[in-house]
């Protein structure tokens, strides 16, 4: 299986879009937003991804089978900043790795860590074929080095196959130190919610397996009735399985979910649309053992983190350390995780729902 690698440079990205490589029915093209941020468009027969090769290797947007699956936000384009909230609206952001979540008392780390908008020193496109067919992929390298503290290398991957509305997101991080390092990681995957969408997922929908977060982060200003809404969901989390218009997901509701995996190690989550197609994500709890759900439906942000696969809950370093959720990576060791996301057709959705039902019955 031959793989061709095309190394990217900032000079390849201009105001006018230009093709970097074509591979069968796949193409990769480079352009630059008016904000100055370089972007790479991966396109196949049924959709496209817009990726930020040098800024966090974010998946800024994803569209398949005639619809955008990316959250709605206040940003029509990414901004050139490392501040999380000053350019927030992408489909996927890698979070961590020295810490993750909302910093609380005693925490000094930025919101969701250093990875979301990390400056990548190198990026490249891979054109290849494997058992699933032709693909184009974006990868790159970011080294985070702080004297007397941290030294690791991050290498993400986004892979899009020909004629497929499901794509791969992966992250590999290597501890370059001669001593162990603590770490936290989360993939902040932000789908677009749809009114009356049904959430179907491989977990038992009980108060013990789907738990509502009661703590309120400092950036959240809850309205009247918010605490009562959380109380209702805590007693009956299934009430949030249908996204009915007017439900009080403003500013946000967070769940912690204990997922069940199939025989291949995958846990599954869908938002089934009224037309019976579905938005879909699967992850491996053996790699990312915390399933976080984030729902935010406001006039300015409309987002559904059906599952944000993670190694810890997003309560900040100190809180997660106290819970025993901060993990340790040995000297020279590698952390790796992988997810698949996208859109399922009506027939694929029906089969997946049957599979999920069998896992949780």
Secondary structure, DSSP 8 states (H G I E B T S, - for coil): --EEEEEE-GGG--SS-EEEEEETTEEEEEEE-TTS-EEEEEE-SSEEEEE-TTBTT-EEEEEETTEE-B-B-S-SS--S-S-GGGG---SEEEEEES--B---TT--S-TTBSSTT-B-SEEEEEEEEETTEEEEEEEEEEEEEETTTEEEEEEEEEEEETT-SEEEEEEEEEE-SSS-EEEEEEEEE-B---TT-EEEESS--STTTEEE-----TT----TTHHHHHHHHHH-GGGGSB--TT-S-SS-EEEEE-----TTS-EEEEEE-TTS-EEEEEE-TTT--EEEEEEEE-SS-EEEEEEEEESS-SB-HHHHHHHT--EEE-TT-EEEEEEEEEEE-HHHHHHHHHHHHHHH-
